[in-house]
Every structure is written in structure tokens, then in C-alpha cells.
Amino acid sequence: NVSSFKNLEKIYSEKEEHFGVPWRILIQRNTEKEHFGIFLSCAAEMDDQKMSFDVLFETKIMSNSTRKWSKK
């Protein structure tokens, strides 16, 4: 329930491994600017390593009123 999120509170998903790399989703709501952010986050321990990824992902949001939104 997005409307119950506190301002700038970060909510993380469980880690999920794809192609040998752990990932998680971060969502955050900014109530002052009326923004909602969805971020794909690499959850690997970096230990001063430099990594680079090319990533294609699709975000889908659905509401209780059956409205849908999608973006790649």
C-alpha cells in the first residue's frame, strides 16, 4: 500500500540472484514532491571492485482500480 509509506522511507525486496549476481528492488516515496521511485539495485558486496552492467528491465504498476502502468 504505497499511500502508507513514510516520506523517503526505503523499502527493499528480498535478494534474488540472476546471472550470478544478487539483485533487489528498492522503492521509495517522496510525499513532498509527490514522487514514487522504483530502483533496481545490485546487492553484491563490492570490496573496492569495479563492476559495470547493462540492464534492461520492465516495471509494471497496477492499482486496485485495475489501472496499469508499464515502462522499460
C-alpha positions as CSV (number, residue, x, y, z in Angstrom):
1,N,0.0,0.0,0.0
2,V,2.0,2.9,-1.3
3,S,-0.1,5.6,0.4
4,S,1.0,4.2,3.8
5,F,4.8,4.7,3.1
6,K,6.6,7.2,5.2
7,N,8.3,10.1,3.4
8,L,11.7,9.0,2.0
9,E,11.4,5.6,3.7
10,K,13.3,3.0,1.6
11,I,11.7,-0.4,1.2
12,Y,13.9,-3.3,-0.2
13,S,12.8,-6.6,-1.7
14,E,14.5,-9.8,-0.8
15,K,17.7,-10.5,-2.8
16,E,17.3,-12.5,-5.9
17,E,20.2,-13.9,-8.0
18,H,20.3,-13.5,-11.8
19,F,23.3,-14.5,-13.9
20,G,25.4,-15.0,-10.8
21,V,24.7,-11.5,-9.4
22,P,22.4,-10.7,-6.4
23,W,19.8,-8.0,-7.1
24,R,17.0,-6.4,-5.2
25,I,14.3,-3.8,-5.9
26,L,14.2,-0.5,-3.9
27,I,11.0,1.6,-3.7
28,Q,10.7,5.0,-2.1
29,R,8.0,7.6,-1.9
30,N,8.7,11.4,-1.7
31,T,5.4,12.8,-0.3
32,E,6.7,16.4,-0.5
33,K,7.3,16.2,-4.3
34,E,4.6,13.6,-4.9
35,H,7.1,11.2,-6.5
36,F,7.4,7.5,-6.3
37,G,10.7,5.8,-7.3
38,I,11.5,2.2,-8.2
39,F,15.1,1.3,-8.5
40,L,17.0,-1.9,-9.5
41,S,19.9,-2.3,-7.0
42,C,22.9,-4.6,-7.3
43,A,23.2,-6.3,-3.9
44,A,26.8,-7.7,-4.5
45,E,29.5,-6.9,-1.9
46,M,31.8,-4.7,-3.8
47,D,35.0,-4.8,-1.7
48,D,36.5,-2.0,-3.8
49,Q,35.8,-3.9,-7.1
50,K,34.6,-2.0,-10.1
51,M,31.6,-3.5,-11.8
52,S,29.6,-2.4,-14.8
53,F,26.2,-3.8,-16.0
54,D,24.0,-3.2,-19.0
55,V,20.5,-3.9,-17.7
56,L,17.1,-3.9,-19.4
57,F,14.1,-4.3,-17.0
58,E,10.4,-3.5,-17.2
59,T,8.4,-2.0,-14.3
60,K,4.7,-2.7,-14.1
61,I,2.4,-1.0,-11.6
62,M,-1.2,-2.0,-11.1
63,S,-3.8,-0.3,-8.8
64,N,-6.9,-1.5,-7.1
65,S,-8.9,0.3,-9.7
66,T,-7.3,-2.0,-12.4
67,R,-5.3,0.9,-13.9
68,K,-2.0,-0.3,-15.2
69,W,1.3,1.5,-16.0
70,S,4.4,0.0,-17.6
71,K,7.9,1.3,-18.6
72,K,11.1,-0.3,-19.9
